[in-house]
């Protein structure tokens, strides 16, 4: 268990890059907007340009990792992240910034898809939920870390210094976790399921022996080999009668994770709090509260996910999120935003997401697809997730500006209702089952 925990923790650092790079813009967007005199549409583009790269990176991640292996492609992703961080810190034009963010987004799209997939393929069934959810803990830790970093950097100078330099340092700091991830990846093994797919059963067995006892390791090698014999290698298999449902569940859950509004809150938290009448410094401090809550409740999710299962967490979390979004919208509608009410319900909303849709969706996506096409099928669902993220982050500033906060949060609340009933009716429970057992259950 120690071996697989250490390996999973290293792989999960990709989640830290994911959280760091997607949330760093929350503290930089105001300064960046002043520096380049951005319109509301361009503000949205400043945030969502990263996500365009993520969509492309996620789309190619499955095909590349099926061909070259999970480990090698993750090393390339770390390098892309480092290049993107440097490029985002040095531009003299908005166009240069956008290109650099897209390059970084390629790396984030790859890591967001392959890190949970890698952990699922190496983890024992009994602990798979929590080990895959480590990726989400690393993601929210990255988000929380960014809030502290952004707040510290913004306090290093006056307003003029912030507009000229603070945002550059915010993006540039990302080089540090990027280098750490790339170096540590050289010390982790390749996915045993990918190795067996390549005909390298002995290498896979040596890895599995470190995870299981000898009897269980040899049994798992035989089960994995058998699963490959029963599958054809075409992606068309995912559209067969049983497995088609798996694709629907994966894609719809991925989209619902985003259209319930979490990244609008995380990316634009300082802007939301400023719209409530708080200053820049206060809004950044309140944003730190969001980061702390996000981390604490993700830890709670890791403890619960293999105990109570995936489905119950999704139901409870989406229900709470819907209630919070309704109350937040009502507060903006009636003008009662100056007290702690909105902050409290935003924190409850983030907590509900952190214990449910945040980690559970990535766990389910890493579990539900057949061995031979897991990389490509997970990439399809991940692309859908990032496309939904792009739509939300690009539309949020103009929607907030035109429709107002109340209707915007109510729209997200409607998506929460849809998430609840979709989970109730369609999403299966995968707790405690091996990946091969889950695959067989779809066929039945």
C-alpha positions as CSV (number, residue, x, y, z in Angstrom):
1,X,0.0,0.0,0.0
2,X,2.9,2.4,0.8
3,X,4.4,1.9,-2.7
4,X,1.1,2.6,-4.6
5,X,0.3,5.5,-2.3
6,X,3.7,7.2,-3.1
7,X,3.3,6.5,-6.8
8,X,-0.2,7.9,-6.8
9,X,0.8,10.9,-4.8
10,X,3.5,11.7,-7.4
11,X,1.1,11.3,-10.3
12,X,-1.4,13.5,-8.4
13,X,1.0,16.4,-8.6
14,X,-0.4,16.8,-12.1
15,X,-3.6,17.8,-10.3
16,X,-1.7,20.5,-8.5
17,X,-0.6,21.9,-11.8
18,X,-4.2,21.7,-13.0
19,X,-5.4,23.7,-10.0
20,X,-2.6,26.1,-9.9
21,X,-2.8,27.1,-13.6
22,X,-6.6,27.3,-13.8
23,X,-7.0,29.4,-10.7
24,X,-3.9,31.7,-10.9
25,X,-5.8,33.9,-13.3
26,X,-8.4,34.7,-10.5
27,X,-5.9,37.0,-8.8
28,X,-4.2,38.2,-12.0
29,X,-7.3,39.1,-14.1
30,X,-7.9,42.5,-12.7
31,X,-4.3,43.6,-13.1
32,X,-4.1,42.0,-16.5
33,X,-7.3,43.8,-17.6
34,X,-5.9,47.2,-16.6
35,X,-2.5,46.5,-18.2
36,X,-3.9,45.6,-21.6
37,X,-7.2,47.6,-21.3
38,X,-9.4,44.5,-21.9
39,X,-13.1,44.5,-22.7
40,X,-15.5,42.2,-20.9
41,X,-15.2,39.7,-23.8
42,X,-11.4,39.9,-23.7
43,X,-11.5,39.3,-19.9
44,X,-13.4,36.1,-20.6
45,X,-10.8,35.2,-23.3
46,X,-7.9,35.9,-20.9
47,X,-9.4,33.2,-18.7
48,X,-10.7,30.7,-21.3
49,X,-7.7,30.8,-23.7
50,X,-6.1,28.3,-21.3
51,X,-9.1,26.1,-21.7
52,X,-8.8,26.0,-25.5
53,X,-5.4,24.4,-25.0
54,X,-6.9,22.1,-22.4
55,X,-9.6,20.8,-24.8
56,X,-6.9,20.1,-27.5
57,X,-4.5,18.5,-24.9
58,X,-7.3,16.3,-23.5
59,X,-8.4,15.3,-27.0
60,X,-4.9,14.0,-28.0
61,X,-4.0,12.6,-24.5
62,X,-5.8,9.3,-25.0
63,X,-4.4,8.5,-28.4
64,X,-0.9,9.5,-27.4
65,X,-0.9,7.7,-24.1
66,X,-2.3,4.5,-25.7
67,X,0.6,4.6,-28.1
68,X,3.5,5.9,-26.1
69,X,2.5,5.1,-22.5
70,X,1.0,7.2,-19.7
71,X,4.4,8.1,-18.1
72,X,6.1,9.5,-21.2
73,X,3.1,11.6,-22.2
74,X,2.8,13.0,-18.7
75,X,6.5,14.1,-18.8
76,X,5.8,16.0,-22.1
77,X,2.7,17.6,-20.4
78,X,4.9,18.9,-17.5
79,X,7.3,20.4,-20.0
80,X,4.4,22.2,-21.8
81,X,3.2,23.5,-18.5
82,X,6.6,25.0,-17.7
83,X,6.8,26.7,-21.2
84,X,3.3,28.1,-20.7
85,X,4.1,29.5,-17.3
86,X,7.2,31.3,-18.5
87,X,5.4,32.6,-21.6
88,X,2.5,33.9,-19.6
89,X,4.8,35.8,-17.3
90,X,6.8,37.7,-20.0
91,X,4.4,39.0,-22.7
92,X,4.3,42.6,-23.9
93,X,1.1,42.0,-25.9
94,X,-2.2,40.4,-25.0
95,X,-1.9,38.1,-28.1
96,X,1.4,36.7,-26.8
97,X,-0.2,36.0,-23.4
98,X,-3.1,34.1,-25.1
99,X,-0.7,31.9,-27.1
100,X,1.4,31.1,-23.9
101,X,-1.8,30.2,-22.0
102,X,-2.9,27.9,-24.7
103,X,0.5,26.1,-24.6
104,X,0.2,25.7,-20.9
105,X,-3.4,24.5,-21.5
106,X,-2.1,21.6,-23.6
107,X,-0.2,20.3,-20.6
108,X,-3.1,20.8,-18.3
109,X,-5.5,19.0,-20.6
110,X,-3.2,16.0,-20.7
111,X,-2.5,15.8,-17.0
112,X,-6.2,16.3,-16.1
113,X,-7.0,13.2,-18.2
114,X,-4.1,11.0,-17.6
115,X,-3.2,11.5,-13.9
116,X,-6.5,10.1,-12.5
117,X,-6.5,7.4,-15.3
118,X,-3.0,6.4,-14.3
119,X,-3.9,6.2,-10.6
120,X,-7.0,4.1,-11.4
121,X,-4.9,1.7,-13.4
122,X,-2.3,1.1,-10.7
123,X,-4.6,1.2,-7.6
124,X,-6.2,-1.8,-5.8
125,X,-10.0,-1.9,-6.2
126,X,-10.4,-1.5,-2.4
127,X,-8.6,1.9,-2.3
128,X,-9.0,3.1,-5.9
129,X,-11.5,5.8,-5.1
130,X,-9.3,7.6,-2.5
131,X,-6.1,7.1,-4.6
132,X,-7.7,8.6,-7.7
133,X,-9.3,11.3,-5.5
134,X,-5.8,12.3,-4.5
135,X,-5.6,14.0,-7.8
136,X,-8.5,16.2,-6.9
137,X,-7.0,17.0,-3.5
138,X,-3.8,18.1,-5.3
139,X,-5.9,20.2,-7.7
140,X,-7.7,22.0,-4.8
141,X,-4.4,22.3,-3.0
142,X,-3.0,24.0,-6.1
143,X,-6.0,26.3,-6.2
144,X,-5.6,27.2,-2.5
145,X,-1.9,27.7,-2.9
146,X,-2.5,30.1,-5.7
147,X,-4.8,32.2,-3.6
148,X,-2.1,32.6,-0.9
149,X,0.6,33.3,-3.6
150,X,-1.6,35.8,-5.4
151,X,-2.5,37.6,-2.2
152,X,1.2,37.7,-1.1
153,X,2.4,39.0,-4.5
154,X,-0.4,41.6,-4.7
155,X,0.8,43.0,-1.4
156,X,4.4,43.5,-2.5
157,X,3.8,46.9,-4.1
158,X,1.3,49.6,-4.8
159,X,-1.5,49.5,-7.5
160,X,0.8,50.7,-10.3
161,X,3.3,47.9,-9.4
162,X,0.5,45.4,-9.4
163,X,-0.7,46.4,-12.9
164,X,2.9,46.4,-14.3
165,X,4.4,43.3,-12.5
166,X,2.3,41.4,-10.0
167,X,0.4,39.3,-12.6
168,X,3.7,38.4,-14.2
169,X,5.0,36.9,-11.0
170,X,1.7,35.1,-10.4
171,X,2.0,33.2,-13.6
172,X,5.8,32.8,-13.4
173,X,5.7,31.0,-10.0
174,X,4.0,28.1,-11.8
175,X,7.5,27.0,-13.1
176,X,8.3,25.6,-9.7
177,X,5.6,22.9,-9.4
178,X,6.0,22.1,-13.1
179,X,9.7,21.3,-12.6
180,X,9.0,19.3,-9.5
181,X,6.4,17.2,-11.3
182,X,8.6,16.5,-14.3
183,X,11.5,15.4,-12.2
184,X,9.5,13.1,-9.9
185,X,7.8,11.4,-12.9
186,X,11.1,9.8,-13.8
187,X,10.8,7.7,-10.6
188,X,7.3,6.2,-11.1
189,X,6.6,3.0,-13.1
190,X,4.5,2.7,-16.2
191,X,0.8,1.7,-15.9
192,X,0.8,-2.2,-15.6
193,X,-2.4,-2.3,-17.7
194,X,-0.7,-0.4,-20.5
195,X,2.3,-2.7,-20.3
196,X,0.2,-5.8,-20.6
197,X,-1.5,-4.2,-23.6
198,X,2.0,-3.9,-25.2
199,X,2.8,-7.5,-24.4
200,X,5.1,-6.7,-21.5
201,X,3.4,-8.9,-18.9
202,X,6.6,-9.6,-16.9
203,X,7.2,-5.9,-16.4
204,X,3.6,-5.5,-15.4
205,X,3.8,-8.4,-12.9
206,X,6.9,-6.9,-11.2
207,X,4.9,-3.7,-10.6
208,X,1.8,-5.5,-9.4
209,X,3.9,-7.6,-7.0
210,X,4.7,-4.4,-5.2
211,X,1.0,-3.6,-4.9
212,X,-0.5,-7.0,-4.1
213,X,0.7,-10.4,-2.8
214,X,2.1,-12.8,-5.4
215,X,-1.2,-14.7,-5.8
216,X,-3.3,-11.6,-6.3
217,X,-0.7,-10.1,-8.7
218,X,-0.6,-13.1,-10.9
219,X,-4.4,-13.4,-10.8
220,X,-4.8,-9.7,-11.9
221,X,-2.4,-10.2,-14.8
222,X,-4.5,-13.0,-16.1
223,X,-7.7,-11.0,-15.7
224,X,-6.3,-8.0,-17.5
225,X,-5.0,-10.3,-20.3
226,X,-8.4,-11.9,-20.6
227,X,-10.1,-8.5,-20.8
228,X,-7.9,-7.6,-23.8
229,X,-8.7,-10.8,-25.5
230,X,-12.5,-10.1,-25.3
231,X,-12.1,-6.6,-26.8
232,X,-11.4,-5.4,-30.3
233,X,-9.1,-2.5,-30.6
234,X,-11.5,-0.1,-32.3
235,X,-12.9,2.9,-30.6
236,X,-16.2,1.9,-32.2
237,X,-16.5,-0.6,-29.4
238,X,-17.5,2.2,-27.0
239,X,-20.7,2.7,-29.1
240,X,-21.8,-0.9,-28.7
241,X,-25.1,-1.4,-26.9
242,X,-23.8,-1.9,-23.4
243,X,-20.8,0.4,-23.4
244,X,-22.6,3.2,-25.1
245,X,-24.2,3.9,-21.8
246,X,-20.8,4.2,-20.2
247,X,-19.8,6.9,-22.7
248,X,-23.1,8.8,-22.1
249,X,-22.6,8.7,-18.3
250,X,-19.0,9.8,-18.6
251,X,-19.6,12.7,-21.0
252,X,-22.8,14.0,-19.3
253,X,-21.2,13.9,-15.8
254,X,-18.1,15.7,-17.2
255,X,-20.3,18.5,-18.6
256,X,-22.5,18.7,-15.5
257,X,-19.4,19.1,-13.3
258,X,-18.7,22.4,-15.1
259,X,-22.1,23.9,-15.9
260,X,-23.0,23.9,-12.2
261,X,-20.7,26.9,-12.1
262,X,-17.8,25.9,-9.9
263,X,-15.0,27.3,-12.1
264,X,-17.0,30.6,-12.6
265,X,-16.8,31.0,-8.8
266,X,-13.1,29.9,-8.5
267,X,-11.8,31.9,-11.5
268,X,-13.8,35.0,-10.7
269,X,-14.0,34.9,-6.9
270,X,-12.2,38.2,-6.3
271,X,-14.4,39.9,-9.0
272,X,-17.6,38.5,-7.4
273,X,-16.6,39.7,-3.9
274,X,-15.7,43.1,-5.3
275,X,-19.2,43.3,-6.9
276,X,-20.5,42.9,-3.3
277,X,-18.6,46.1,-2.3
278,X,-15.4,44.7,-0.8
279,X,-12.0,46.1,-1.8
280,X,-9.3,44.3,-3.7
281,X,-7.4,43.2,-0.6
282,X,-10.5,42.0,1.2
283,X,-11.7,40.1,-1.8
284,X,-8.4,38.3,-2.1
285,X,-8.5,37.3,1.6
286,X,-12.1,36.0,1.2
287,X,-10.9,34.0,-1.8
288,X,-8.4,32.3,0.5
289,X,-11.4,31.1,2.6
290,X,-12.7,29.4,-0.5
291,X,-9.4,27.7,-1.0
292,X,-9.2,26.4,2.5
293,X,-12.8,25.0,2.5
294,X,-12.0,23.4,-0.9
295,X,-9.0,21.5,0.5
296,X,-10.7,20.5,3.8
297,X,-13.8,19.0,2.2
298,X,-11.8,17.3,-0.6
299,X,-9.9,15.5,2.3
300,X,-13.3,14.5,3.7
301,X,-14.3,13.2,0.2
302,X,-11.2,11.0,0.1
303,X,-12.1,9.5,3.5
304,X,-15.8,8.9,2.4
305,X,-15.5,7.8,-1.2
306,X,-14.6,4.2,-0.6
307,X,-16.9,4.0,2.4
308,X,-20.2,5.4,1.2
309,X,-19.6,5.1,-2.5
310,X,-19.6,7.5,-5.5
311,X,-23.4,7.8,-6.1
312,X,-24.4,9.0,-2.6
313,X,-21.7,11.7,-2.6
314,X,-22.9,13.0,-6.0
315,X,-26.6,13.1,-4.8
316,X,-25.9,14.9,-1.5
317,X,-23.4,17.3,-3.1
318,X,-25.5,18.3,-6.1
319,X,-28.5,18.8,-3.8
320,X,-26.6,21.1,-1.5
321,X,-25.1,23.0,-4.4
322,X,-28.5,23.7,-5.9
323,X,-29.8,25.1,-2.6
324,X,-26.8,27.4,-2.2
325,X,-27.0,28.7,-5.7
326,X,-30.7,29.5,-5.2
327,X,-30.0,31.4,-2.0
328,X,-27.0,33.3,-3.5
329,X,-29.1,34.3,-6.5
330,X,-31.9,35.5,-4.2
331,X,-29.4,37.5,-2.1
332,X,-28.3,39.4,-5.3
333,X,-31.9,39.8,-6.5
334,X,-33.0,41.4,-3.2
335,X,-29.7,43.4,-2.7
336,X,-28.7,41.7,0.6
337,X,-25.1,41.2,-0.4
338,X,-23.2,43.5,2.1
339,X,-23.3,41.0,5.1
340,X,-21.8,37.6,5.4
341,X,-24.8,35.7,3.8
342,X,-23.4,35.4,0.3
343,X,-19.9,34.5,1.5
344,X,-21.3,31.8,3.8
345,X,-23.4,30.2,1.0
346,X,-20.5,30.4,-1.5
347,X,-18.4,28.5,1.0
348,X,-21.1,25.9,1.6
349,X,-21.5,25.6,-2.2
350,X,-17.7,25.1,-2.6
351,X,-17.7,22.5,0.2
352,X,-20.5,20.6,-1.4
353,X,-18.7,20.5,-4.7
354,X,-15.4,19.5,-3.0
355,X,-17.0,16.5,-1.4
356,X,-18.9,15.4,-4.5
357,X,-18.6,16.5,-8.1
358,X,-15.0,17.6,-7.7
359,X,-13.4,14.3,-6.9
360,X,-16.1,11.8,-7.7
361,X,-16.5,12.8,-11.4
362,X,-12.8,12.2,-12.1
363,X,-12.9,8.9,-10.2
364,X,-15.9,7.7,-12.3
365,X,-14.3,8.8,-15.5
366,X,-11.2,6.8,-14.7
367,X,-13.2,3.7,-13.9
368,X,-16.0,3.1,-16.3
369,X,-14.3,2.4,-19.6
370,X,-12.8,-0.9,-21.0
371,X,-9.0,-1.5,-20.7
372,X,-8.1,-1.4,-24.3
373,X,-9.8,1.9,-25.1
374,X,-9.7,3.6,-21.6
375,X,-7.3,6.2,-22.7
376,X,-9.2,7.4,-25.8
377,X,-12.7,7.1,-24.2
378,X,-11.5,9.0,-21.1
379,X,-10.1,11.6,-23.4
380,X,-13.6,12.1,-25.1
381,X,-15.2,12.7,-21.7
382,X,-12.3,15.0,-20.6
383,X,-12.7,17.0,-23.8
384,X,-16.4,17.4,-23.0
385,X,-15.5,18.6,-19.5
386,X,-13.0,21.2,-20.8
387,X,-15.4,22.4,-23.6
388,X,-18.0,23.0,-20.9
389,X,-15.5,24.8,-18.7
390,X,-14.6,27.0,-21.7
391,X,-18.3,27.8,-22.3
392,X,-18.8,28.7,-18.7
393,X,-15.6,30.8,-18.2
394,X,-16.0,32.6,-21.5
395,X,-19.7,33.5,-21.0
396,X,-19.6,34.3,-17.3
397,X,-18.3,37.9,-17.4
398,X,-20.7,39.1,-20.2
399,X,-23.6,37.2,-18.6
400,X,-22.8,38.7,-15.2
401,X,-22.6,42.1,-16.9
402,X,-25.8,41.8,-19.0
403,X,-28.2,39.5,-17.0
404,X,-26.9,40.3,-13.6
405,X,-25.7,38.0,-10.7
406,X,-29.1,36.7,-9.6
407,X,-30.2,35.1,-13.0
408,X,-26.6,33.8,-13.6
409,X,-26.5,31.9,-10.3
410,X,-30.0,30.6,-10.8
411,X,-29.0,29.2,-14.2
412,X,-26.2,27.3,-12.4
413,X,-28.8,26.1,-9.9
414,X,-31.0,24.6,-12.6
415,X,-27.9,22.7,-13.8
416,X,-27.6,21.4,-10.2
417,X,-31.2,20.0,-10.3
418,X,-30.4,18.2,-13.6
419,X,-27.2,16.8,-12.0
420,X,-29.2,15.4,-9.1
421,X,-31.8,13.6,-11.1
422,X,-29.3,12.3,-13.8
423,X,-27.2,10.8,-11.0
424,X,-30.3,9.3,-9.3
425,X,-31.5,7.6,-12.5
426,X,-28.5,6.8,-14.6
427,X,-25.1,6.8,-12.7
428,X,-24.1,3.3,-11.4
429,X,-22.2,2.6,-8.2
430,X,-18.6,1.4,-8.8
431,X,-17.3,1.2,-5.2
432,X,-15.2,-1.9,-4.5
433,X,-15.3,-3.4,-8.0
434,X,-12.2,-4.1,-10.1
435,X,-11.9,-2.3,-13.4
436,X,-12.5,-5.5,-15.2
437,X,-15.7,-6.2,-13.2
438,X,-17.0,-2.7,-14.0
439,X,-16.3,-3.3,-17.7
440,X,-18.2,-6.6,-17.6
441,X,-21.2,-5.0,-15.8
442,X,-21.7,-2.6,-18.7
443,X,-21.8,-5.5,-21.2
444,X,-24.4,-7.2,-19.1
